[in-house]
């Protein structure tokens, strides 16, 4: 006989968005069951950039001190031209930035952030975590939802949240829009020890080396013990997926002719992990009755604004707030949650595509980019960031 679990809210996906949603819902008194298809709830990857917007969500979850203890805080946000090595911009990200936005700009290892969320979930008596639980069936009625898993588990709940990423099973039930849009860009990621970095490049900065049809990002993590490196380039040779091994020969070919600093960084890595960069067209179709989507399942975006995880955590807080506003009426709360979020996440999705074009500009467009950005003051950059970072931390009674 199949196992049966009864809960208030089912969350499919045990990544950053799913765990943040579990915590936010538990904080308003909801019992949740998180289903993760992998054998263990864990996170892979490398670095995540944390803006003041997500720090406001950490404050709501009571996690600021824990996040700060394992984060690094860049002194500046830099762009350099990867062809010439010249500095294009350097925006202060320390005291002045924090005074402007109320919270810092930080960087953290993805596994460390996930670990904080997981530990918090494991200590909650309102959250049940199930691994090896790949969802294969979904049922809904006027009074609830149910899912069945490949292993024969049945979970019954009052509502269902799909937080299962860009290849979401739940999205196909809600939206049915097929495969994600492959961008034609790939990301090669690696983490190295600080002592293995070229000494002259061990900056406490988030630095983006902008190049023609490519760019390289570097920043410190874990208090400067590690550096995260991400090389992104246009490619017509890829497999659809993520966490495959990269092709060093193609990487060298795509970055040929770059400045010595960039080439020295790339030469420090023997083995890269490859991600195919994909997104989807923005949609408002996040809700179907008592079922809704969250994070990459709702609004997958390219990484050029470094906001994927941040948006998922914002979603989690908004979702819980709307359930409070609607006194637990899931269908109404999910519609209000969608309406409160989709314009903002659509803007991030579209801006991320635009930033990719700016980072990878060539010829006259590259020259214009460098000249224009170099003319901006710190205040102008801060003003340009305000739409993203100056978000209210609560959707209660909105």
C-alpha positions in Angstrom: 0.0 0.0 0.0 1.2 3.5 -0.8 2.3 5.8 2.0 0.0 8.8 2.5 0.8 12.2 4.0 -1.7 14.8 4.8 -0.6 18.4 5.2 -1.8 22.0 4.6 0.5 23.0 1.7 2.6 20.9 -0.6 5.8 22.4 -1.9 7.4 20.6 -4.9 11.1 21.4 -5.0 13.7 21.6 -2.2 15.9 24.3 -3.6 16.4 27.8 -2.4 12.9 29.0 -3.4 11.1 25.9 -2.1 12.8 26.1 1.3 12.3 29.8 1.6 8.6 29.3 0.9 8.5 26.5 3.5 9.9 28.9 6.1 7.7 31.8 5.2 4.6 29.6 5.3 5.6 27.9 8.6 6.1 31.4 10.1 2.4 32.1 9.5 1.4 28.8 11.1 1.0 26.6 8.0 2.1 23.0 8.0 4.0 22.2 4.8 5.5 19.1 3.2 8.5 19.7 0.8 9.0 17.1 -1.9 12.5 16.9 -3.4 13.1 14.5 -6.3 16.8 14.1 -5.5 18.1 11.6 -3.0 19.1 14.3 -0.7 18.2 18.0 -0.3 21.4 19.8 -1.3 22.6 22.5 -3.5 25.3 22.6 -6.1 26.8 25.4 -8.1 29.0 28.2 -6.9 28.3 31.8 -6.0 25.2 33.9 -5.5 25.0 37.7 -5.3 22.7 39.1 -2.7 21.2 42.5 -3.1 19.5 44.7 -0.5 16.2 43.6 -1.8 16.7 40.0 -0.7 18.3 41.1 2.6 14.9 42.7 3.4 13.4 39.2 3.0 16.1 37.6 5.2 15.1 40.1 7.9 11.5 38.9 7.6 12.8 35.3 8.0 15.1 36.1 10.9 18.2 35.1 9.0 20.3 38.2 8.6 22.9 37.4 11.2 23.4 33.8 9.9 23.7 35.0 6.3 26.2 37.7 7.2 28.4 35.2 9.1 29.0 33.2 5.9 29.0 36.0 3.3 31.6 38.2 1.8 31.0 41.9 1.3 32.6 43.4 -1.8 34.0 46.9 -1.5 33.0 47.8 -5.1 31.1 46.6 -8.2 33.4 46.8 -11.1 33.2 46.5 -14.9 36.4 46.2 -16.9 36.9 45.7 -20.7 38.1 42.2 -21.3 39.8 43.2 -24.5 41.9 46.0 -23.1 41.8 45.5 -19.4 40.8 49.1 -18.8 38.4 50.0 -16.0 35.0 51.1 -17.2 33.2 51.6 -13.9 33.8 51.1 -10.2 30.7 51.6 -8.0 31.3 51.8 -4.2 29.5 48.8 -2.5 30.5 49.4 1.1 29.3 52.0 3.6 28.0 54.4 0.9 26.0 51.6 -0.7 24.5 50.5 2.6 23.5 54.0 3.5 21.8 54.3 0.2 19.8 51.1 0.3 19.7 50.1 4.0 21.4 46.8 3.5 24.7 45.6 2.0 25.6 44.0 -1.2 27.0 40.5 -0.5 28.1 37.4 -2.2 27.7 33.9 -0.8 28.3 30.3 -1.9 25.0 28.8 -3.1 25.5 25.7 -1.0 26.0 27.9 2.1 22.8 29.9 1.6 20.9 26.7 0.9 22.4 25.1 4.0 21.1 28.0 6.2 17.6 27.6 4.8 17.7 23.8 5.2 18.9 23.9 8.8 16.1 26.3 9.7 13.5 24.0 8.0 14.8 21.0 9.8 14.3 22.6 13.2 10.6 23.5 12.4 7.9 21.3 13.6 5.6 22.6 10.8 7.9 21.5 8.0 8.2 17.9 6.7 11.0 17.2 4.2 10.8 14.2 1.8 13.6 13.2 -0.6 13.5 10.8 -3.5 10.0 12.1 -4.2 9.7 12.8 -7.9 6.1 14.0 -8.6 4.4 12.0 -11.4 0.7 12.9 -10.8 -1.3 15.9 -9.8 -5.0 16.0 -8.8 -7.1 19.0 -7.7 -10.5 19.7 -6.5 -12.5 22.5 -5.0 -11.3 21.6 -1.6 -7.7 20.6 -2.1 -4.8 19.1 -4.1 -2.9 15.8 -4.2 0.3 14.6 -5.8 1.6 11.2 -6.2 5.3 10.3 -6.6 7.2 7.8 -8.7 7.9 5.9 -5.5 4.2 5.5 -4.6 3.9 8.3 -2.0 0.6 10.2 -2.0 0.5 13.7 -0.4 -2.8 15.5 0.2 -2.9 19.2 0.9 -5.1 22.2 0.8 -2.8 23.8 -1.8 0.3 23.2 -4.0 3.3 25.4 -4.7 5.5 24.5 -7.6 9.1 25.5 -6.8 10.7 22.9 -9.0 12.9 25.1 -11.2 13.1 25.9 -14.9 12.1 22.4 -16.0 9.2 22.4 -13.6 6.7 19.5 -13.7 4.2 21.7 -12.0 4.5 24.5 -14.6 3.6 22.0 -17.3 0.4 21.3 -15.4 -0.4 25.0 -14.8 1.0 26.6 -18.0 1.9 23.8 -20.4 4.4 25.8 -22.4 6.9 23.1 -23.1 10.6 23.4 -23.1 12.5 26.5 -21.8 14.0 28.9 -24.3 17.7 28.2 -24.9 19.6 31.5 -25.1 22.6 30.3 -27.1 24.9 31.3 -24.2 26.6 28.9 -21.8 28.2 29.5 -18.4 31.4 27.8 -17.2 31.7 27.9 -13.4 34.5 27.2 -11.1 35.7 27.9 -7.5 39.3 28.3 -6.6 41.2 29.0 -3.4 42.3 32.6 -2.9 46.0 31.6 -2.9 45.6 30.2 -6.4 44.3 33.5 -7.7 46.8 35.8 -9.4 47.9 38.0 -6.6 47.3 41.2 -8.5 43.7 40.2 -9.1 42.7 39.3 -5.5 40.3 42.2 -5.3 37.5 42.4 -2.7 35.2 43.4 -5.5 32.5 41.9 -7.7 34.2 42.3 -11.1 32.7 41.7 -14.5 35.1 41.6 -17.4 32.9 42.6 -20.4 33.9 41.3 -23.7 32.7 40.7 -27.3 30.1 37.8 -27.1 31.6 36.8 -23.8 32.3 38.0 -20.2 34.0 36.7 -17.1 32.9 37.4 -13.5 35.1 37.1 -10.4 34.4 37.7 -6.7 35.5 36.4 -3.3 33.4 34.1 -1.1 33.6 32.7 2.4 35.4 35.7 3.8 37.9 35.8 0.9 39.0 32.1 1.3 37.6 31.3 -2.2 37.0 33.0 -5.4 34.0 32.3 -7.7 34.8 32.5 -11.5 32.0 32.4 -14.1 32.9 32.5 -17.8 29.9 33.1 -20.1 30.0 33.0 -23.9 27.9 32.5 -27.0 28.0 28.9 -28.2 26.3 26.7 -30.7 27.9 23.6 -29.2 26.0 22.6 -26.1 23.7 20.1 -24.5 20.5 21.2 -22.9 21.1 20.9 -19.2 23.3 21.9 -16.4 26.3 20.8 -14.4 28.0 19.1 -17.3 31.8 19.3 -17.7 33.0 22.2 -19.8 35.0 22.0 -23.0 38.3 23.8 -22.3 39.2 23.9 -25.9 36.1 25.8 -26.8 36.5 28.1 -23.8 40.0 29.0 -25.0 38.8 29.6 -28.5 35.9 31.9 -27.4 38.2 33.9 -25.1 41.1 34.2 -27.6 42.4 37.7 -27.9 41.3 38.8 -24.4 43.5 40.8 -22.1 46.3 39.1 -20.1 44.4 39.4 -16.8 41.4 37.5 -18.2 43.6 34.8 -19.8 45.5 34.4 -16.5 42.3 33.8 -14.6 41.0 31.2 -17.1 44.4 29.4 -17.0 44.0 28.8 -13.3 41.1 26.4 -13.9 41.6 22.8 -15.1 38.0 21.6 -14.8 34.8 23.7 -15.3 31.2 22.9 -14.8 28.9 24.0 -17.6 25.4 25.4 -17.5 23.3 26.1 -20.5 21.6 29.5 -20.0 17.9 29.3 -20.6 14.8 31.3 -19.7 11.1 31.5 -20.7 8.9 34.1 -22.0 7.2 36.1 -19.2 3.7 35.0 -18.3 0.9 35.8 -15.9 -0.2 32.2 -15.9 1.2 31.3 -12.5 -2.1 30.1 -10.9 -4.6 27.3 -11.5 -7.1 27.2 -8.6 -5.2 26.0 -5.5 -1.9 25.6 -7.4 0.7 28.3 -8.0 4.3 28.6 -9.1 7.3 30.2 -7.4 10.9 31.2 -8.4 12.3 29.7 -11.6 9.1 27.6 -12.1 7.2 30.9 -12.5 9.8 33.3 -14.0 13.1 31.7 -15.0 15.6 34.4 -16.0 19.1 34.7 -17.4 21.7 35.3 -14.9 22.9 38.8 -16.0 21.1 40.6 -13.2 22.1 38.0 -10.6 18.6 38.0 -9.3 17.2 34.4 -9.8 17.5 33.3 -6.1 16.7 36.8 -4.8 13.4 36.8 -6.8 12.4 33.4 -5.5 12.9 34.5 -1.9 10.9 37.6 -2.5 8.1 35.3 -4.0 8.1 33.3 -0.8 7.5 36.2 1.5 4.9 37.7 -0.8 3.0 34.3 -1.0 2.9 34.0 2.8 1.7 37.6 3.2 -1.1 37.2 0.7 -2.3 34.1 2.5 -2.5 36.2 5.7 -4.4 38.9 3.8 -6.9 36.4 2.5 -7.3 34.5 5.7 -6.1 31.3 4.1 -8.3 31.4 1.0 -5.8 29.8 -1.3 -7.3 30.6 -4.6 -7.8 34.3 -3.8 -4.4 34.6 -2.1 -2.6 33.0 -5.1 -4.2 35.4 -7.5 -3.2 38.4 -5.4 0.4 36.9 -5.0 0.6 36.6 -8.8 -0.7 40.1 -9.3 1.8 41.5 -6.8 4.8 39.8 -8.4 4.5 39.3 -12.1 5.2 42.8 -13.4 8.4 43.0 -11.2 9.7 39.6 -12.2 8.8 40.3 -15.9 10.9 43.5 -15.7 13.8 41.5 -14.2 13.5 38.8 -16.9 13.6 41.4 -19.7 16.3 43.5 -18.1 18.5 40.4 -17.7 18.3 39.8 -21.5 19.2 43.4 -22.1 22.2 43.3 -19.8 23.5 40.2 -21.6 23.6 42.3 -24.8 25.3 45.2 -23.0 28.0 42.9 -21.4 28.7 41.2 -24.8 28.7 44.3 -27.0 31.2 44.6 -29.8 32.5 47.3 -32.2 30.9 50.7 -31.9 28.3 49.5 -29.4 31.1 48.4 -27.1 32.8 51.7 -27.5 29.6 53.5 -26.7 28.9 51.3 -23.6 32.3 52.1 -22.2 32.1 55.8 -22.8 28.6 56.2 -21.6 29.0 54.1 -18.4 32.3 55.8 -17.6 30.5 59.2 -17.6 28.0 58.2 -14.9 28.4 59.3 -11.3 28.0 57.0 -8.3 24.6 58.7 -7.6 23.4 58.0 -11.1 24.2 54.3 -10.7 22.5 54.1 -7.4 19.4 55.8 -8.9 19.4 53.2 -11.6 19.5 50.4 -9.1 16.7 51.8 -6.9 13.8 50.1 -8.8 15.4 46.7 -7.9 16.7 47.3 -4.4 14.1 49.7 -2.9 11.4 47.2 -2.4 9.1 47.1 0.5 9.7 44.2 2.8 6.1 43.3 3.3 2.9 42.7 1.3 0.7 42.5 4.3 -2.6 44.4 3.7 -1.6 45.3 0.2 
